[in-house]
Amino acid sequence: MKKIVAEPYRDIDFSHAKRGAVIKPEPGKTKISIRLDNTILDYFRSAVDEAGGGNYQTLINDALFAYIQQQSVLEAVRQVVREELAQPKSGRSLARRSVGGRTSTALVR
């Protein structure tokens, strides 16, 4: 077994050194600390492995962003439906009908 020898002492001048990250963070991103379930981490790490590489943190970020977009689209659709139901347009009305024991509502002209 090869013995590893420690590097000899060097006098390094840190007088012009700067504190902080060596690599500048991407604009629009913030580094945080968050606790996630192990199953969540395992899922995203395995998804990266199956894809042949990548960053599981980026996948988590993409999933959160997709969720936000989905929620905003759903809220927009709900708002349109509320407005349509609150003020039926002239010549249109909602009709309820029963077919096979089920009641449905349809927009009728």
N, C-alpha and C positions, 0 to 999 in steps of 0.2 A: 504494500500500500504506500502510495506516494505521500510524503508529508508536505503540507502546505505551510509556507513560511509567510509571516505577516510582512506587509509592505513597510519599508523603513519610514520613520517619521519625516514628514515634509512640513515645512513652514509655509502655509498658504495664506496669502493676503486677501482678506475678505473686506477690506476697507471700501471698495467700490461695488460691493455686491448689493443686490436689491432683494427685498423681501417679497414673498408672494409666489404665485404659480410660475413655473418655468414656461409653460405653454399658455398663451393667452386664451381665455374662454371665448367660445363662439358668441357673437352678438345675438341677443334675444334669448339666451339660455342662462339659467341660474343654477348653480351647484347647491344642492340641498342634501339633507340626510333624512331618509324616510324608512319606516319599518314596514316590510311587506311579508305576507305569509310565505313560508318556504315553498308551498305548492305553486304559488304565483311565479316565484323565481325559477323553480324547476321547469314550469311550463314554457316560459319565455327563453330560458337557456337551451332547452331541448329544441325549441322551434328554430333557434339560431343554428344549432348543430345540424338539424335536418336540412336547413337551407344551405349548408356548406360554409357557414361563417357569417360574421357580422357582429353586431352589438345588441345584446339583449335589452340594454337600457333604451336604445333607440326604438326597439319594438314596443316596449312599455309606453314610451312617449307617444308613439303613433297610435296605439290602442286607446290611450286617454284622449287624444285629439279627435279620433274617429267617434268616440262616445259623445264628446261635446258637440260635434257637428250633428250627430244623429239626434241628440236632444233638442238642438235649436231648430232642426227641420221639423221634428214632431211638434214642437211648440208652435211653429209657424202654421202648420196644417191645422192644429187644434184651434188656433185663433181664427183662421179663415172659416172653419166649420161653425164656430160660435157666432161669428158675424153673419154668416149665411142663415143660420137658424133663427137668429134674433130678428132679422129684417128680410123676410122673403121678398124677392123681386116681383114686380108686377107680372102677372101672367103665369107665375109659378106658384105652386103650393106643395106642401108635403102631404103625401097620402100614406095612410097605414093600411096594410092589407095582411090578411092571414092566409097562409098557404101551408097545408099539411101540419097544422098545429103550431107553426112558427109565425111570429108577427114581424114584418119588415117595414121599413120606412123608405119611401122613394120620392124623388123630386119629380113632380108632374107639371107639364106645361099646359 
